[in-house]
Amino acid sequence: MISFEIIRDIILISGWPVLIISSIFVSVKIFYHYKSGENVTSKRLVFVMLIGLLVSMYGLATVATIFMLSNVIFGVLVVLPVFIVWLPSIAVVVWVTYNLK
């Protein structure tokens, strides 16, 4: 049986790099995609949405990390379902961003 410490380590070792790489990719791709746009309102909206996405993702990751490091068993039981939902959702965000025309 896999211990809670191993599950915590898997979440932390895989989650933070995925978060950092995907947020850099999405930020750069959105910046270049909307740099050429003419509509000032949509530029502001996209900028605010991107900042909100990044702040919420990094805030959740920081709280989840602290939670898992302070209480391994309860932290993993709470964070694992969130991580399982977050991973495909960030994959969809990256896929949609990659396919911007």
Backbone as JSON, one array per atom type, in Angstrom:
{
  "sequence": "MISFEIIRDIILISGWPVLIISSIFVSVKIFYHYKSGENVTSKRLVFVMLIGLLVSMYGLATVATIFMLSNVIFGVLVVLPVFIVWLPSIAVVVWVTYNLK",
  "N": [[0.84, -1.18, 0.0], [0.48, 2.21, -0.77], [1.98, 4.84, 0.98], [0.84, 7.76, 2.79], [2.75, 9.75, 2.78], [4.22, 9.24, 0.45], [2.26, 9.68, -1.5], [1.79, 12.39, -1.02], [4.32, 13.41, -1.72], [4.37, 12.75, -4.45], [2.27, 14.35, -5.4], [3.29, 16.92, -4.81], [5.78, 16.94, -6.16], [5.03, 16.55, -8.8], [2.98, 18.42, -9.16], [3.8, 21.18, -8.68], [5.84, 21.72, -10.74], [4.22, 21.33, -13.05], [2.32, 23.34, -12.65], [3.94, 25.7, -12.71], [5.19, 25.57, -15.28], [2.93, 25.41, -16.98], [1.62, 27.82, -16.36], [3.47, 29.74, -17.19], [3.54, 29.13, -19.94], [0.84, 29.6, -20.71], [0.59, 32.32, -20.02], [2.52, 33.58, -21.69], [1.62, 32.79, -24.24], [-1.0, 33.91, -24.31], [-0.32, 36.59, -24.0], [1.11, 37.15, -26.41], [-0.86, 36.5, -28.26], [-2.96, 38.32, -27.81], [-1.65, 40.67, -28.05], [-1.62, 41.68, -30.6], [-4.24, 42.38, -30.98], [-6.98, 44.68, -31.48], [-9.03, 45.59, -29.86], [-9.42, 47.28, -26.97], [-10.91, 46.86, -24.66], [-11.29, 44.07, -24.59], [-8.66, 43.29, -24.28], [-8.07, 44.25, -21.71], [-9.91, 42.76, -20.22], [-9.02, 40.12, -20.69], [-6.48, 40.3, -19.55], [-7.13, 40.78, -16.83], [-8.53, 38.4, -16.3], [-6.48, 36.52, -16.66], [-4.67, 37.26, -14.63], [-6.31, 36.76, -12.41], [-6.67, 33.97, -12.7], [-4.01, 33.06, -12.35], [-3.39, 34.01, -9.75], [-5.31, 32.67, -8.2], [-4.65, 29.97, -8.74], [-1.94, 29.75, -7.83], [-2.3, 30.55, -5.19], [-4.02, 28.52, -4.21], [-2.29, 26.33, -4.58], [-0.2, 26.97, -2.83], [-1.5, 27.0, -0.31], [-2.4, 24.34, -0.27], [0.03, 22.97, -0.29], [1.21, 23.8, 2.16], [-0.74, 22.8, 3.87], [-0.56, 20.0, 3.39], [2.04, 19.56, 4.27], [1.86, 20.17, 6.96], [-0.04, 18.45, 8.08], [-0.01, 15.36, 7.22], [-1.72, 13.1, 6.64], [-4.47, 14.0, 6.8], [-4.16, 16.21, 5.14], [-3.45, 15.09, 2.63], [-5.76, 13.58, 2.15], [-7.62, 15.61, 1.73], [-6.47, 17.24, -0.27], [-5.83, 15.55, -2.45], [-8.25, 14.81, -4.0], [-8.85, 17.37, -5.02], [-6.54, 17.89, -6.49], [-6.73, 15.86, -8.4], [-8.9, 16.74, -9.88], [-7.95, 19.24, -10.69], [-5.7, 18.73, -12.35], [-6.57, 17.61, -14.97], [-8.09, 19.85, -15.68], [-6.26, 21.97, -15.91], [-4.83, 20.95, -17.99], [-6.72, 21.15, -20.05], [-6.96, 23.96, -20.19], [-4.37, 24.62, -21.07], [-4.38, 23.28, -23.53], [-6.48, 24.58, -24.92], [-5.43, 27.15, -24.97], [-3.13, 26.68, -26.45], [-4.22, 26.12, -28.93], [-5.15, 28.56, -29.85], [-6.04, 30.84, -32.37]],
  "CA": [[0.0, 0.0, 0.0], [1.23, 3.46, -0.86], [1.78, 5.64, 2.17], [0.41, 9.13, 2.57], [3.93, 10.56, 2.48], [4.55, 9.05, -0.96], [1.23, 10.38, -2.28], [2.09, 13.82, -0.87], [5.5, 13.72, -2.53], [3.97, 12.69, -5.87], [1.49, 15.56, -5.69], [4.16, 18.11, -4.78], [6.83, 16.85, -7.19], [4.43, 16.71, -10.12], [2.07, 19.56, -9.23], [4.46, 22.48, -8.81], [6.38, 21.95, -12.1], [3.11, 21.49, -13.99], [1.76, 24.68, -12.42], [4.87, 26.73, -13.17], [5.36, 25.49, -16.74], [1.68, 25.75, -17.65], [1.3, 29.23, -16.2], [4.36, 30.48, -18.08], [3.08, 28.91, -21.31], [-0.44, 30.29, -20.93], [0.84, 33.76, -19.96], [3.23, 34.01, -22.91], [0.75, 32.59, -25.4], [-2.07, 34.91, -24.28], [0.3, 37.89, -24.24], [1.38, 37.33, -27.83], [-2.09, 36.42, -29.03], [-3.76, 39.54, -27.66], [-0.83, 41.85, -28.33], [-1.98, 42.19, -31.91], [-5.66, 42.74, -31.01], [-7.32, 46.1, -31.51], [-10.05, 45.9, -28.88], [-8.81, 47.58, -25.68], [-11.72, 46.25, -23.61], [-11.0, 42.63, -24.5], [-7.3, 43.16, -23.73], [-8.16, 44.44, -20.26], [-10.63, 41.62, -19.68], [-8.13, 38.97, -20.74], [-5.43, 40.53, -18.56], [-7.72, 40.57, -15.51], [-8.82, 36.98, -16.17], [-5.21, 35.82, -16.52], [-4.17, 37.54, -13.28], [-7.18, 36.02, -11.5], [-6.34, 32.56, -12.82], [-2.71, 32.81, -11.75], [-3.46, 34.23, -8.3], [-6.07, 31.58, -7.57], [-3.91, 28.71, -8.83], [-0.79, 29.77, -6.94], [-2.82, 30.59, -3.82], [-4.46, 27.18, -3.87], [-1.11, 25.46, -4.49], [0.53, 27.3, -1.6], [-2.29, 26.52, 0.83], [-2.39, 22.88, -0.31], [1.37, 22.53, 0.11], [1.34, 24.01, 3.61], [-1.66, 21.88, 4.52], [-0.02, 18.64, 3.34], [3.26, 19.48, 5.07], [1.55, 20.27, 8.38], [-0.8, 17.27, 8.48], [0.12, 14.54, 6.03], [-2.87, 12.24, 6.36], [-5.64, 14.82, 6.5], [-3.82, 17.04, 4.0], [-3.56, 14.29, 1.4], [-7.17, 13.23, 1.94], [-8.34, 16.78, 1.23], [-5.84, 17.8, -1.46], [-5.81, 14.61, -3.57], [-9.37, 15.0, -4.94], [-8.7, 18.67, -5.7], [-5.46, 17.71, -7.46], [-7.24, 15.01, -9.49], [-9.77, 17.6, -10.72], [-7.15, 20.34, -11.22], [-4.77, 18.3, -13.39], [-7.17, 17.67, -16.3], [-8.58, 21.19, -16.01], [-5.14, 22.78, -16.4], [-4.52, 20.4, -19.32], [-7.68, 21.75, -20.99], [-6.57, 25.36, -20.35], [-3.18, 24.65, -21.93], [-4.79, 22.83, -24.87], [-7.25, 25.66, -25.54], [-4.49, 28.25, -25.22], [-2.23, 26.25, -27.54], [-4.97, 26.14, -30.19], [-5.63, 29.9, -30.22], [-5.7, 31.22, -33.76]],
  "C": [[0.89, 1.24, 0.0], [0.93, 4.3, 0.38], [1.37, 7.07, 1.81], [1.59, 10.05, 2.24], [4.33, 10.45, 1.01], [3.54, 9.78, -1.85], [1.46, 11.89, -2.21], [3.27, 14.22, -1.74], [5.18, 13.7, -4.02], [3.2, 13.95, -6.25], [2.39, 16.78, -5.77], [5.19, 18.09, -5.91], [6.25, 17.01, -8.59], [3.61, 17.99, -10.24], [2.75, 20.89, -9.44], [5.1, 22.69, -10.18], [5.3, 22.12, -13.15], [2.51, 22.88, -13.87], [2.66, 25.76, -12.99], [4.99, 26.73, -14.69], [4.08, 25.9, -17.46], [1.34, 27.23, -17.51], [2.21, 30.11, -17.04], [3.88, 30.35, -19.52], [1.82, 29.69, -21.6], [-0.23, 31.8, -20.93], [1.5, 34.27, -21.23], [2.33, 33.9, -24.13], [-0.37, 33.63, -25.44], [-1.5, 36.3, -24.54], [0.54, 38.12, -25.72], [0.12, 37.29, -28.68], [-2.88, 37.73, -28.97], [-2.94, 40.81, -27.83], [-1.23, 42.49, -29.65], [-3.44, 42.65, -31.99], [-5.88, 44.24, -30.93], [-8.24, 46.51, -30.37], [-9.42, 46.07, -27.49], [-9.57, 46.92, -24.55], [-11.42, 44.77, -23.48], [-9.59, 42.4, -23.97], [-7.32, 43.28, -22.22], [-8.85, 43.26, -19.6], [-9.74, 40.38, -19.62], [-7.01, 39.11, -19.71], [-5.94, 40.27, -17.15], [-8.02, 39.09, -15.29], [-7.54, 36.17, -15.97], [-4.63, 36.03, -15.12], [-5.0, 36.77, -12.25], [-6.89, 34.52, -11.52], [-5.03, 32.24, -12.12], [-2.73, 32.97, -10.24], [-4.21, 33.09, -7.62], [-5.32, 30.26, -7.63], [-2.73, 28.67, -7.87], [-1.22, 29.86, -5.47], [-3.28, 29.22, -3.36], [-3.27, 26.24, -3.71], [-0.33, 25.72, -3.21], [-0.2, 26.78, -0.38], [-2.27, 24.99, 0.88], [-1.04, 22.33, 0.13], [1.56, 22.66, 1.61], [0.46, 23.02, 4.37], [-1.1, 20.45, 4.53], [1.26, 18.49, 4.16], [2.96, 19.54, 6.57], [0.8, 19.05, 8.9], [-0.89, 16.34, 7.28], [-1.17, 13.78, 5.7], [-4.09, 13.07, 5.96], [-5.39, 15.71, 5.27], [-3.96, 16.31, 2.68], [-5.01, 13.93, 1.11], [-7.98, 14.4, 1.38], [-7.78, 17.23, -0.12], [-5.9, 16.86, -2.66], [-7.01, 14.74, -4.5], [-9.3, 16.33, -5.7], [-7.64, 18.56, -6.79], [-5.93, 16.89, -8.66], [-8.16, 15.8, -10.41], [-8.94, 18.69, -11.4], [-6.3, 19.91, -12.41], [-5.4, 18.26, -14.78], [-7.67, 19.07, -16.67], [-7.44, 22.08, -16.5], [-4.68, 22.25, -17.76], [-5.45, 20.99, -20.38], [-7.32, 23.22, -21.23], [-5.36, 25.48, -21.27], [-3.54, 24.27, -23.36], [-5.54, 23.94, -25.6], [-6.33, 26.83, -25.87], [-3.55, 27.93, -26.38], [-2.93, 26.38, -28.88], [-5.58, 27.49, -30.53], [-5.18, 30.24, -31.62], [-5.37, 32.69, -33.81]]
}
